[in-house]
Amino acid sequence: MSMFQFVLLHEYVNTATTVIVPLGIALHYWRGAEAQGIAGPQLLRARFASVLLCAAILLSAPGGPLPNRGNFRWDDFLTALVVATLCIAILLPSRRRPTTPDAPEPLAQLDLRPRSIGSFTRPWWLVSWGASAALLATAVVSAGLLSSPDGLGRYTELVVPFGTTGYYGSSSIVGWYFGVPIICATLALCVATWLALAGVAHPRLGQRGLSVQADAAARRSRMRTILAFSSGALLVTLAMVLSSLGGTAQLLVSFPAGDAGFVSVGTPIAALAMPLTVASFLARGLGIALVLLPLFSRRASPAHSRPVGTPRSVTGAENGSRTGVHAPGSAPTRQPA
């Protein structure tokens, strides 16, 4: 086995291990919240977006099969955020052209009560999403404050000087050079997520031909999927930043000190090397688990997803056409001899 294959296997085995547990826990509650299921077109788009985002995350991971993985580049950190923004756009409801433009909406099926994002989400969904963005911003800013300019003037190195001896150690870090694009992409994703949630929540209930209950359930599912994709991309990016910080924290430089031999000095965050590395695996596993959840969504039953006004197929026993059965208040009809 070559070194590349070993690194690739190690990366994916660790990723799969950290995904299994959070996926199982989250899937239990995800399936329980979809007792009525999701309509076919919405479910198909959610699954397509889930596969697209998960593939982008795995292919762009450090040590992945694509070339130059592991080298610090902007797309290493921006892929998940950009693709998640695209997937959220895929999930937005399409404008449905009415077959008869002059036909009025069934007023009995419209819900004119005011609606907001909180009408179709739970508070802890939004809190978890906001916490993921806040943690990513905190990690990026912390890495930027620790960074120093390299030979090209880019803030991509952590430099550890040793007083006036002239010795110093340096290691690559996610500094301001990479941190500023990450923050910009994070802001863009958060704005797109909020606009998408508002676009799903604000239209009147029941105006797409569904019953009020079916429309509300479809909106809850779509908003939950949007938040899952956005939070998953934020957590995966956070994992990459934490992994970079964990690797940088392990820097150890030795220099001669005369008769004392060699003196070894570590970074100011050396004690955080192991916690940061472990946290990166946990964040990546939870992020990928959130992205995979829509693949396991329930499909709505035909009765639940039937638009308002769609006739059901009736049998003789249902419409009272059987001999001796008639509608209440009407005279029975005599059967011909």
Secondary structure, DSSP 8 states (H G I E B T S, - for coil): --HHHHHHHHHHHHHHHHHHHHHHHHHHHHHHTTSS-B-HHHHHHHHHHHHHHHHHHHHHSTTSSSTTTTS--HHHHHHHHHHHHHHHHHHS------SSTTS---GGG-B-S---GGGSS-HHHHHHHHHHHHHHHHHHHHHHHH-EE-TTS-EEEEEEE-TTSS-EEEEE---HHHHHHHHHHHHHHHHHHHHHHHHHHSS-BTTTSS-HHHHHHHHHHHHHHHHHHHHHHHHHHHHHHHHHHHHHHT-EEEEE-GGG-EEEEE-TTGGGHHHHHHHHHHHHHHHHHHHHGGGG--B--HHHH--TT------HHHHT-STT---TTS-------
